[in-house]
């Protein structure tokens, strides 16, 4: 049996007469091209959106935006790889009209247009609202850790920086001793390599200067740690594991109608406790309304944040976390203590009243107890491990926490949608596309990367919903 045979490489062929013939009518490249051409890049603040009559002509921000959007949709983020795509990929040649910028030019575009790229991402969301792809009724909130371009070895606390300095000083003393030995060994055949020792001393000296600078910054700012490569990144526990790594916490808002990411925010906070109200405000700004339901997980259950959302007019759904250190006997769990708002007191399962005794200074929590009742209680050992009494702590904004929790429990079918909406964007970006670590450094540049990522995701999602030709017609 013979194999399939290809075309003879030396055979003359009649190729299509234009580059446009290589790009199908329903190719997503045409959507990217139409969207960017219609966008007002000048008002967004893109560099070189306006040109001068003198000097070297720059590449247009339209061409560079198209290149990056195509790259992020096709798992190509590196500026060097994007440069190669302009030389070999027919679709990129069509988008770029055969322009071939070098990798430095490509990299600088992303660096110089961080804020403008976020504005471009928002403009597409506004178009999706106009096209009816955004429901404005249910919004799902979630956060995920994405590793920074910074190794854990380049993160220092005051303790680790001091210890590293001590090791460097010891090593410098050893090398200086080697140089002294070198001076005494002038007549010997074997002696330390003086040039190599001096190079090592220079490196150690540079490292020492860096660590001294780190200690100075930590002292001035009061921060607990500092990363020398990307100072904006922080050590965080990774989602779904017990590992810690230097990362950013990316917050997203996903609309309930078609799962589009309507906004995002890059933070360096290790958890989501203080993020909900800010993200709800962003949602309200994008949607033009506060009359929507906000679905959030337990990590967002913060009384102060839920109160701000309530004042904003947003209806929040967020289960409250289970209290830690619960008694083994379920009859004495925290939820079995009932609160009387009029008397401002709790009633324990044994029927005793716990009155307000103090306010905790560090977080404003109210503490309730009844020492006399606990001392005479026959069930105290089942209720608490304390030898004296059982204390109940109450969040100063507990009523908002309880409301959000009750809504989530009362409307289980609606709340289940939170995971169905908020997880897919991160699954696509981090697992399918492989964007589990940033290439850029610094919060502003990382935000530009994130804008490109979610803009690419939304474009692809819109094409899957509407189709290329209807979307092109809508963008006309």
TORDONU-523467 format. One line per 3 residues: their letters; for each residue x, y, z of C-alpha. Coordinates in Angstrom, 1 decimal, m for minus. Example, Ala and Ser with C-alpha at 12.3 -4.5 7.8 and 13.67 -1.06 7.14 Angstrom:
<rs>
as = 12.3,m4.5,7.8  13.7,m1.1,7.1
</rs>
This chain:
<rs>
xxx = 0.0,0.0,0.0  1.3,3.4,m1.0  1.4,6.4,1.4
xxx = m0.4,9.7,0.7  1.8,11.9,m1.4  2.2,15.7,m1.0
xxx = 2.8,18.3,m3.6  6.2,18.5,m5.3  8.1,21.5,m3.7
xxx = 9.5,22.5,m7.0  6.1,22.5,m8.7  5.0,26.0,m9.8
xxx = 1.6,27.0,m8.4  m0.9,29.7,m9.1  m1.4,31.2,m5.6
xxx = m4.3,33.5,m4.5  m3.9,37.0,m5.8  m4.3,38.7,m2.4
xxx = m3.5,38.1,1.3  m7.2,38.5,2.0  m8.0,35.3,0.2
xxx = m6.2,33.3,2.9  m8.5,34.6,5.7  m12.0,33.0,5.6
xxx = m15.0,35.3,5.9  m15.9,33.7,9.3  m12.4,34.0,10.7
xxx = m12.3,35.6,14.2  m9.4,37.8,12.9  m12.0,39.9,11.0
xxx = m13.8,40.6,14.4  m10.5,41.6,16.0  m9.7,43.9,13.0
xxx = m13.2,45.5,12.9  m13.4,46.1,16.7  m9.9,47.7,17.0
xxx = m10.5,49.9,13.9  m13.8,51.2,15.3  m12.4,51.9,18.7
xxx = m11.4,55.5,19.6  m7.8,54.7,20.7  m7.0,58.4,20.9
xxx = m9.5,59.1,23.6  m8.3,56.1,25.5  m4.8,57.5,25.7
xxx = m2.9,55.1,23.5  0.7,56.2,22.8  1.2,57.3,19.2
xxx = m2.5,57.6,18.6  m1.5,61.0,17.3  1.6,61.3,15.2
xxx = 4.0,64.1,14.5  5.3,65.3,11.1  8.9,64.9,12.1
xxx = 11.0,61.9,13.3  10.7,58.2,12.6  7.2,57.0,11.9
xxx = 5.9,54.7,14.7  3.7,51.6,14.4  0.1,52.4,14.8
xxx = m1.6,51.4,18.1  m4.3,49.7,16.0  m1.8,47.3,14.5
xxx = m0.1,46.5,17.8  m3.5,46.0,19.6  m4.6,43.6,16.9
xxx = m1.3,41.7,17.2  m1.6,41.3,21.0  m5.3,40.3,20.9
xxx = m4.6,37.6,18.3  m1.6,36.5,20.4  m3.5,36.2,23.7
xxx = m6.3,34.3,22.0  m3.9,31.8,20.6  m1.6,31.3,23.6
xxx = 1.2,33.5,22.4  2.1,36.2,24.9  5.9,36.5,24.5
xxx = 7.0,39.5,22.5  9.7,37.4,20.8  7.1,34.7,19.8
xxx = 4.8,37.4,18.6  7.6,38.8,16.4  8.0,35.3,14.8
xxx = 4.3,35.1,14.2  4.4,38.3,12.1  6.9,36.5,9.8
xxx = 5.3,33.1,9.4  1.6,33.3,10.4  m0.7,34.2,7.5
xxx = m3.5,35.4,9.8  m1.1,37.7,11.6  0.3,39.0,8.3
xxx = m3.3,39.8,7.3  m4.0,41.6,10.6  m0.7,43.5,10.5
xxx = m0.8,44.2,6.8  2.6,42.4,6.7  4.3,44.8,9.2
xxx = 7.0,43.1,11.2  7.9,45.0,14.4  10.8,43.7,16.4
xxx = 10.2,42.2,19.9  11.3,45.3,21.7  8.7,47.4,20.0
xxx = 6.1,44.8,20.7  7.1,44.6,24.4  7.1,48.4,24.8
xxx = 3.6,48.8,23.4  2.2,46.6,26.3  4.3,48.4,28.8
xxx = 3.5,52.0,27.6  m0.3,51.5,27.2  m1.3,49.8,30.5
xxx = m4.2,52.1,31.3  m5.3,52.4,27.7  m5.5,48.6,27.3
xxx = m7.9,48.5,30.3  m10.0,51.2,28.7  m10.1,49.1,25.5
xxx = m11.3,46.1,27.5  m14.0,48.2,29.0  m15.1,49.5,25.7
xxx = m15.8,46.0,24.4  m17.9,45.3,27.5  m19.9,48.4,26.7
xxx = m20.4,47.1,23.1  m21.6,43.7,24.6  m24.1,45.6,26.7
xxx = m25.3,47.4,23.6  m25.6,44.1,21.7  m27.7,42.6,24.5
xxx = m25.1,40.1,25.7  m25.0,41.4,29.3  m28.1,40.8,31.5
xxx = m27.3,43.3,34.3  m29.3,41.1,36.7  m26.9,38.6,38.3
xxx = m23.2,39.1,38.8  m20.7,36.5,40.1  m17.6,37.6,42.0
xxx = m14.4,35.6,42.5  m10.7,36.0,43.0  m7.8,33.8,41.9
xxx = m4.1,33.9,42.5  m1.8,34.2,39.5  1.9,33.9,40.1
xxx = 4.1,37.0,39.7  7.3,37.2,37.7  9.3,36.9,41.0
xxx = 10.8,33.9,42.6  10.2,33.2,46.3  14.0,33.3,46.8
xxx = 13.8,37.0,45.9  11.3,37.8,48.7  12.7,39.0,52.0
xxx = 11.4,39.7,55.5  13.4,41.6,58.0  14.6,38.3,59.5
xxx = 15.6,36.6,56.2  17.3,39.8,54.9  19.3,40.1,58.2
xxx = 20.3,36.5,58.0  21.3,36.8,54.4  23.4,39.8,55.2
xxx = 25.2,37.9,57.9  26.0,35.1,55.5  27.3,37.5,52.9
xxx = 29.5,39.2,55.5  30.9,35.9,56.4  31.5,35.0,52.8
xxx = 33.2,38.3,52.1  35.6,37.7,55.1  36.4,34.3,53.6
xxx = 37.3,35.8,50.2  39.4,38.6,51.8  41.3,35.9,53.7
xxx = 41.9,34.2,50.3  43.3,37.4,48.9  45.6,37.7,51.9
xxx = 46.7,34.1,51.4  47.3,35.0,47.7  49.7,37.8,48.8
xxx = 51.6,35.4,51.0  51.8,32.7,48.3  53.7,34.8,45.7
xxx = 56.4,32.2,45.4  54.2,29.1,45.5  53.1,27.3,42.4
xxx = 49.4,26.9,43.5  47.6,30.0,44.8  44.0,31.3,44.7
xxx = 42.8,32.9,41.4  42.8,36.6,42.4  40.7,37.7,39.4
xxx = 37.9,35.1,40.2  38.0,36.1,43.9  37.6,39.8,43.1
xxx = 34.7,39.1,40.8  33.0,37.1,43.5  33.6,40.0,45.9
xxx = 31.9,42.4,43.5  28.8,40.2,43.2  28.6,39.8,47.0
xxx = 29.0,43.5,47.5  26.1,44.2,45.0  24.0,41.7,46.8
xxx = 24.8,43.3,50.2  23.8,46.7,48.9  20.5,45.3,47.6
xxx = 19.7,43.7,51.0  20.6,46.9,52.9  18.2,48.7,50.7
xxx = 15.5,46.1,51.3  16.0,46.5,55.1  15.7,50.3,54.8
xxx = 12.5,50.1,52.8  11.0,47.6,55.3  11.8,49.9,58.1
xxx = 10.4,53.0,56.4  7.2,51.4,55.1  6.4,49.0,58.0
xxx = 5.7,46.2,55.5  6.3,42.7,56.6  8.1,41.6,53.4
xxx = 9.5,42.9,50.1  10.1,41.3,46.7  13.3,42.6,45.0
xxx = 12.2,41.7,41.4  8.6,42.7,41.5  8.0,44.9,44.7
xxx = 4.2,45.1,44.1  3.8,41.3,44.4  3.1,39.5,47.7
xxx = 3.4,36.0,49.1  0.0,34.4,49.0  m1.6,31.0,49.6
xxx = m2.4,29.5,46.2  m6.0,28.7,45.3  m7.0,25.1,46.0
xxx = m3.7,24.1,47.7  m1.6,24.6,50.8  1.3,26.1,48.8
xxx = 2.5,29.7,49.1  4.0,31.7,46.2  4.6,35.3,45.2
xxx = 1.5,36.3,43.4  m1.3,38.8,42.6  m4.9,38.3,43.5
xxx = m7.1,38.9,40.4  m10.7,39.8,41.1  m13.4,39.3,38.4
xxx = m17.1,40.2,37.9  m18.9,37.8,35.5  m22.3,38.5,34.2
xxx = m25.0,35.9,34.6  m26.5,36.0,31.1  m23.6,34.7,28.9
xxx = m20.6,34.5,31.3  m18.8,37.6,30.1  m16.2,39.2,32.3
xxx = m17.5,42.7,32.7  m14.7,44.0,34.9  m11.6,43.0,36.9
xxx = m9.1,44.3,39.4  m5.5,43.2,40.2  m4.7,43.4,43.9
xxx = m1.9,42.3,46.1  m4.1,41.4,49.0  m3.8,37.8,50.2
xxx = m7.5,37.2,50.5  m10.9,38.5,49.3  m12.3,39.9,52.6
xxx = m12.0,43.6,51.7  m12.8,43.4,47.9  m16.5,43.0,47.5
xxx = m17.7,46.6,47.9  m15.1,48.0,45.5  m15.9,45.4,42.9
xxx = m19.6,46.1,43.3  m18.9,49.8,42.7  m17.0,48.9,39.5
xxx = m19.9,46.7,38.4  m22.4,49.5,39.0  m20.2,51.9,37.0
xxx = m20.0,49.5,34.1  m23.6,48.4,34.1  m25.1,51.8,34.9
xxx = m27.2,50.4,37.7  m27.0,49.0,41.2  m30.1,46.9,40.9
xxx = m28.4,43.5,40.5  m27.7,40.4,42.6  m24.1,39.9,43.7
xxx = m23.1,36.3,44.2  m19.9,35.8,46.2  m18.3,32.9,48.1
xxx = m17.5,32.6,51.8  m14.2,34.5,51.4  m16.1,37.7,50.8
xxx = m18.2,37.4,54.0  m17.1,40.6,55.7  m19.7,42.6,57.7
xxx = m18.2,46.0,56.8  m18.0,45.2,53.1  m21.6,43.8,53.0
xxx = m22.8,46.9,54.8  m21.3,49.1,52.1  m22.9,47.0,49.4
xxx = m26.2,47.3,51.1  m25.9,51.1,51.3  m25.0,51.0,47.6
xxx = m28.3,49.2,46.9  m26.7,45.9,45.8  m28.4,42.6,46.9
xxx = m25.5,40.3,48.1  m25.5,36.6,48.5  m22.6,35.2,50.5
xxx = m22.5,32.3,53.0  m20.9,33.1,56.3  m17.9,30.9,57.3
xxx = m18.2,28.2,59.9  m16.8,29.4,63.3  m13.5,27.8,64.2
xxx = m12.9,25.8,67.4  m16.5,24.5,67.7  m17.4,22.1,70.6
xxx = m17.6,18.5,69.7  m21.2,18.3,70.7  m23.4,20.0,67.9
xxx = m25.9,21.1,70.5  m23.5,23.7,71.7  m22.3,25.0,68.3
xxx = m22.2,28.8,67.8  m25.5,28.9,65.8  m27.4,27.3,68.7
xxx = m26.9,30.6,70.7  m29.8,32.9,69.7  m29.5,36.7,69.6
xxx = m32.1,39.0,71.1  m31.7,42.4,69.3  m34.0,44.3,71.8
xxx = m32.0,43.1,74.9  m28.7,43.0,73.0  m28.0,39.5,74.5
xxx = m27.6,35.9,73.6  m29.4,32.9,75.0  m27.4,29.7,75.3
xxx = m28.8,26.2,74.7  m29.2,25.8,78.4  m31.5,28.8,78.6
xxx = m29.0,31.2,80.3  m28.7,34.8,79.1  m25.2,36.1,78.0
xxx = m24.9,39.8,78.3  m22.5,42.2,76.5  m19.3,42.4,78.6
xxx = m16.8,44.2,76.4  m15.8,45.4,72.9  m12.7,43.8,71.4
xxx = m10.2,46.6,70.4  m8.4,45.0,67.5  m11.5,44.4,65.3
xxx = m14.5,46.0,67.1  m16.2,42.7,67.8  m18.7,42.6,70.7
xxx = m18.2,39.9,73.3  m21.0,38.3,75.3  m20.7,36.1,78.4
xxx = m22.2,35.1,81.8  m19.5,34.0,84.2  m21.9,33.1,87.1
xxx = m24.1,30.9,84.9  m21.1,29.1,83.3  m19.5,28.4,86.7
xxx = m22.7,26.6,87.9  m23.5,24.9,84.6  m23.5,21.1,84.6
xxx = m22.8,21.0,80.8  m19.9,23.4,80.7  m17.4,20.7,79.7
xxx = m19.5,19.9,76.6  m19.9,23.6,75.8  m16.3,25.0,76.2
xxx = m12.7,23.9,77.0  m12.3,27.1,79.1  m12.2,26.5,82.9
xxx = m14.2,29.7,83.5  m16.8,30.6,80.9  m18.0,30.5,77.3
xxx = m17.7,33.7,75.3  m19.7,34.5,72.1  m18.2,37.1,69.7
xxx = m20.5,39.2,67.5  m19.4,41.1,64.4  m20.4,44.8,64.7
xxx = m22.1,44.4,61.3  m23.5,40.9,62.0  m27.0,41.7,60.7
xxx = m25.5,42.2,57.2  m23.6,39.0,57.3  m26.7,37.1,58.4
xxx = m28.8,38.6,55.6  m26.3,37.7,52.9  m26.1,34.2,54.4
xxx = m29.8,33.7,54.6  m30.3,34.8,51.0  m27.7,32.3,49.8
xxx = m29.4,29.5,51.8  m32.9,30.5,50.8  m32.2,30.7,47.1
xxx = m29.9,27.7,46.6  m30.6,27.3,42.9  m29.6,30.9,42.2
xxx = m26.5,30.8,44.4  m25.3,27.6,42.7  m24.8,29.7,39.6
xxx = m22.0,31.6,41.3  m19.5,28.8,40.7  m20.9,28.0,37.2
xxx = m20.3,31.7,36.2  m17.1,32.7,38.0  m15.0,29.6,37.6
xxx = m14.9,29.2,33.7  m13.0,32.4,32.9  m10.2,31.4,35.3
xxx = m10.3,27.8,34.0  m9.9,29.0,30.4  m7.2,31.6,31.2
xxx = m5.1,29.6,33.7  m5.6,25.9,32.7  m6.5,25.9,28.9
xxx = m4.5,28.9,27.8  m1.8,28.3,30.4  m1.6,31.9,31.7
xxx = m0.7,30.8,35.3  2.1,33.3,35.6  2.6,36.9,34.6
xxx = 5.3,37.9,32.2  5.4,41.6,33.2  6.4,43.1,36.6
xxx = 4.7,45.8,38.6  1.0,46.1,39.3  0.3,48.5,36.4
xxx = 1.9,46.3,33.7  0.3,43.2,35.2  m3.0,45.0,34.9
xxx = m2.3,45.5,31.2  m1.7,41.8,30.8  m4.9,41.0,32.6
xxx = m6.8,43.4,30.4  m5.6,41.7,27.2  m6.4,38.3,28.7
xxx = m10.0,39.1,29.5  m10.6,41.1,26.4  m9.4,38.1,24.3
xxx = m11.7,35.9,26.4  m14.7,38.2,25.9  m14.1,38.5,22.2
xxx = m14.0,34.7,21.8  m17.1,34.3,24.0  m19.0,36.9,21.9
xxx = m18.1,35.1,18.7  m19.3,31.8,20.1  m22.6,33.4,21.1
xxx = m23.3,35.5,18.1  m21.2,34.1,15.3  m18.6,36.0,13.3
xxx = m20.8,37.5,10.6  m23.6,38.9,12.9  m20.9,40.3,15.2
xxx = m19.2,42.0,12.3  m22.5,43.4,11.2  m23.1,44.7,14.8
xx = m19.6,46.3,14.9  m20.1,48.0,11.5
</rs>
